[in-house]
Amino acid sequence: MFQAVSSPYLVPFDGLFDVASAVTRPPEDAPSKKHCEKELAGLIGRLSELQRRLYAQDRYAVLLVFQAMDAAGKDGTIRAVMSGVDPAGCQVHSFKAPSWEELDHDFLWRTTVRLPERGRIGIFNRSHYEEVLVVRVHPELLEKQRLPDAVAPEELWPQRLRAIADHERHLAESGTVVVKFWLHVSPEKQRKRFLARLEDPDKRWKFSPGDLDERDRWEDYQSAFGEALAATSKPWAPWYAVPADKKPFMRLTVARIVVETLESLHLTYPRGAELSAAEIEAVRARLDGKP
């Protein structure tokens, strides 16, 4: 079974995680913006090669999960890190409010049907964790799910977190490598990014007045994130709490973890058919149109 890549941002596996101790800014000795961009360019090339091996070997699938508060930079990070990957080997799914069809299934159904097949990298921009984050902060959304029996909140959330952990363990044991990123942005940085969106006509579409309502529930979300990460960060499906106030450093950190994860799989190209020298010459002759 896959083992998590070591990183200073790896969330502990022992169920103990203090959100208040998670940093939003890079360390003092972090590389400069220019260095981050240069190293990221090299990692993108390496990721492209590893993705081709993953596709050719067709033994593992990789699932990258991104969760964050608004304006943390999920879209830009996914775009920057995966920019060199062959689209044929990568699938991105964004999960917003569930449809009525999705609400008529169990809460894991809509993401399960979007899981990557072997040989591909799947990316969830938001995910099944919305059911223990947004829905937990807004429990009135449970009414739309028409659950068969009334379950007390103190029982429902532990049940769902346990179901997620079991689900991800099953995926890992079946060959899907699950790696999860919490892009941790500060309230002040979010405020500045919201203001920047308002001031830029080309980015104003990304802002909604409802974003402010969610911002008002900041502490509720931090509590929900803390419990979710503590309950579901496992060696086979780790969480990484990545500082998100500086985008170049955040993108580089994510790229490093993704590349190191793929390298840990020791991916190789399949060996071609064993042909003798005479058989190879016969193939060449036929391709050249010679009798």
C-alpha positions in Angstrom: 0.0 0.0 0.0 1.2 3.5 -0.8 3.0 5.4 2.0 2.8 9.1 2.3 5.7 11.3 1.2 7.4 13.1 4.2 6.9 16.8 4.3 6.8 19.5 7.0 3.1 20.1 5.9 2.0 16.5 6.3 -0.9 16.2 8.7 -0.2 13.7 11.5 -1.8 10.2 11.2 -2.5 9.9 14.9 -5.7 11.9 14.8 -4.2 14.9 16.5 -4.2 18.1 14.4 -4.4 21.6 15.7 -5.7 24.0 13.0 -4.4 27.0 14.9 -0.8 25.7 14.6 -1.1 25.3 10.8 0.8 28.1 9.0 -0.5 30.2 6.1 2.8 31.8 5.2 6.1 30.1 4.0 9.0 29.7 6.4 11.6 32.5 6.7 14.1 30.5 4.6 11.6 29.8 1.8 13.0 30.3 -1.7 12.2 33.6 -3.6 9.4 33.9 -6.0 11.9 33.7 -8.9 13.4 30.5 -7.5 10.0 29.0 -6.9 9.0 29.6 -10.5 12.2 28.2 -11.9 12.0 25.1 -9.8 8.3 24.6 -10.6 9.1 24.7 -14.3 11.6 21.8 -13.8 9.1 19.8 -11.8 6.4 20.3 -14.4 8.7 18.6 -16.9 9.4 15.8 -14.5 5.7 15.4 -13.8 5.0 15.1 -17.5 7.5 12.2 -17.8 6.1 10.5 -14.8 2.6 10.8 -16.0 3.5 9.2 -19.3 5.0 6.3 -17.3 1.9 6.0 -15.2 -0.3 5.9 -18.3 1.9 3.3 -20.0 2.3 1.1 -17.0 -1.5 1.2 -16.4 -1.2 -0.2 -12.9 -2.0 2.7 -10.6 -4.5 5.6 -10.6 -3.7 8.8 -8.8 -6.3 11.0 -7.1 -5.4 14.5 -6.0 -7.9 16.2 -3.8 -7.9 20.0 -3.3 -9.9 21.7 -0.5 -9.7 25.3 0.7 -11.5 28.4 1.7 -12.5 30.7 -1.2 -9.6 32.6 -2.8 -7.0 30.2 -1.5 -5.8 29.5 -5.1 -7.1 26.0 -5.9 -7.8 26.7 -9.6 -4.5 28.5 -10.2 -2.5 25.8 -8.4 -4.1 23.0 -10.4 -3.6 24.9 -13.6 0.1 25.8 -12.8 1.2 22.4 -11.5 -0.6 20.3 -14.2 0.2 22.5 -17.1 2.6 20.1 -18.7 0.5 16.9 -18.3 -1.0 15.3 -21.4 -4.8 16.0 -21.2 -5.4 12.4 -22.2 -3.9 11.2 -18.9 -5.5 13.7 -16.6 -9.1 14.4 -15.5 -10.3 17.4 -13.5 -13.6 17.5 -11.8 -15.1 20.4 -9.9 -17.8 19.7 -7.4 -20.3 22.4 -6.6 -23.9 22.2 -5.2 -25.1 18.6 -5.8 -27.8 17.9 -8.4 -31.1 16.2 -7.6 -29.8 13.0 -9.1 -26.7 13.2 -6.8 -28.9 13.9 -3.8 -30.8 10.7 -4.5 -27.7 8.7 -3.8 -25.4 8.3 -0.8 -23.0 11.2 -0.2 -20.0 9.4 -1.7 -21.7 8.5 -5.0 -21.1 11.6 -7.0 -17.4 11.6 -6.5 -17.0 7.8 -6.8 -18.3 7.8 -10.3 -15.7 10.4 -11.2 -12.7 8.5 -9.9 -9.7 8.1 -12.3 -9.1 4.8 -14.0 -5.7 3.1 -13.8 -3.0 5.0 -15.7 -4.6 8.4 -15.1 -4.4 11.3 -12.7 -7.7 12.5 -11.4 -8.1 15.9 -9.7 -11.0 16.8 -7.5 -11.4 20.6 -7.1 -13.5 20.2 -4.0 -14.7 16.7 -3.3 -16.6 14.3 -1.0 -15.2 16.4 1.8 -17.8 19.1 1.1 -20.2 16.8 2.9 -18.3 17.2 6.2 -17.3 20.9 5.6 -20.0 23.0 3.9 -22.9 20.7 4.9 -21.5 20.6 8.5 -21.4 24.4 8.6 -24.8 24.6 7.0 -26.7 21.6 8.4 -29.9 22.8 6.9 -28.6 21.4 3.6 -29.2 17.9 5.1 -33.0 18.4 4.5 -32.4 18.1 0.7 -30.6 14.8 1.2 -33.8 13.1 2.6 -31.9 10.8 4.8 -34.0 7.7 5.8 -33.6 8.1 9.6 -33.0 11.1 11.7 -29.4 11.0 12.9 -28.1 13.2 15.7 -25.4 15.6 14.5 -23.0 14.2 17.1 -23.4 10.9 15.4 -23.7 11.9 11.7 -20.3 13.6 11.3 -18.2 10.9 12.9 -20.1 8.4 10.7 -19.3 10.3 7.6 -15.7 10.8 8.5 -15.4 7.1 9.2 -17.1 6.3 5.9 -14.6 8.5 4.0 -11.6 7.0 5.7 -12.9 3.4 4.9 -13.6 4.5 1.3 -10.1 5.9 0.8 -8.5 2.8 2.3 -10.5 0.7 -0.1 -9.2 2.9 -3.0 -5.6 2.6 -1.8 -5.8 -1.1 -1.5 -7.3 -1.3 -5.1 -4.4 0.7 -6.6 -5.6 4.3 -6.4 -3.0 6.6 -4.7 -4.9 9.3 -2.8 -3.2 12.6 -1.9 -5.1 15.5 -0.4 -4.2 19.2 -0.2 -5.7 21.7 2.2 -4.5 25.1 0.8 -4.5 27.1 4.0 -5.1 30.8 3.5 -5.3 33.5 6.1 -8.4 35.7 6.6 -6.4 38.8 5.8 -5.0 37.4 2.5 -8.5 36.2 1.5 -9.8 39.8 2.2 -7.1 41.2 -0.1 -7.8 38.7 -2.9 -11.5 39.5 -2.7 -10.8 43.2 -3.0 -8.5 42.5 -6.0 -11.3 40.6 -7.7 -13.7 43.5 -7.3 -11.1 45.9 -8.7 -10.4 43.8 -11.8 -13.3 43.6 -14.3 -11.8 40.4 -15.8 -11.9 38.7 -12.4 -15.0 40.2 -10.9 -17.1 37.2 -12.1 -15.2 35.0 -9.6 -16.7 37.0 -6.7 -20.2 36.4 -5.3 -21.8 38.2 -2.4 -22.4 34.8 -0.9 -18.6 34.5 -0.5 -18.9 37.1 2.4 -21.5 34.9 4.1 -19.1 32.0 4.1 -16.3 34.3 5.3 -18.5 35.2 8.3 -18.4 31.5 9.2 -14.6 31.4 9.2 -14.2 29.8 12.6 -16.9 27.2 11.9 -15.1 26.2 8.8 -11.7 26.0 10.6 -13.2 23.7 13.2 -14.7 21.5 10.5 -11.4 21.4 8.6 -9.6 20.5 11.7 -11.8 17.6 12.6 -11.9 16.3 9.0 -8.2 16.4 8.5 -7.5 14.8 11.9 -9.9 11.9 11.2 -8.9 11.2 7.7 -5.2 11.8 7.3 -3.8 8.3 6.9 -0.6 6.8 5.5 -2.5 5.5 2.5 -4.5 8.8 2.0 -2.5 11.7 3.6 -3.5 15.3 4.0 -1.0 18.1 3.5 -1.8 21.5 5.0 0.0 23.8 2.6 0.5 27.5 3.3 -1.5 29.5 0.7 -0.7 33.1 1.4 2.1 33.1 -1.2 1.1 31.5 -4.4 4.5 30.7 -5.9 5.6 28.8 -2.8 2.2 27.0 -2.5 2.4 25.8 -6.1 6.0 24.7 -5.7 5.1 22.8 -2.5 2.2 21.0 -4.2 4.3 20.1 -7.2 7.1 18.7 -5.1 4.7 16.5 -3.2 3.0 15.2 -6.4 6.3 14.5 -8.1 7.7 12.7 -5.0 4.5 10.7 -4.7 4.8 9.5 -8.3 8.5 8.8 -8.0 7.7 6.6 -4.9 5.7 4.3 -7.2 8.9 3.4 -9.2 7.0 3.7 -12.5 8.5 2.1 -15.6 7.5 1.7 -19.2 6.3 -1.8 -20.1 8.9 -3.9 -21.9 8.2 -4.5 -25.5 7.8 -7.9 -27.1 11.0 -10.0 -27.0 12.2 -10.2 -30.6 15.2 -11.8 -32.0 17.7 -9.8 -34.2 16.3 -11.7 -37.2 12.7 -10.8 -36.3 13.6 -7.1 -35.8 15.3 -7.1 -39.3 12.2 -8.7 -40.8 10.0 -6.0 -39.3 12.3 -3.3 -40.6 12.3 -4.8 -44.0 8.5 -5.0 -44.1 8.2 -1.4 -42.9 10.6 -0.3 -45.7 8.6 -2.2 -48.3 11.2 -4.8 -48.9 10.3 -8.4 -49.7 
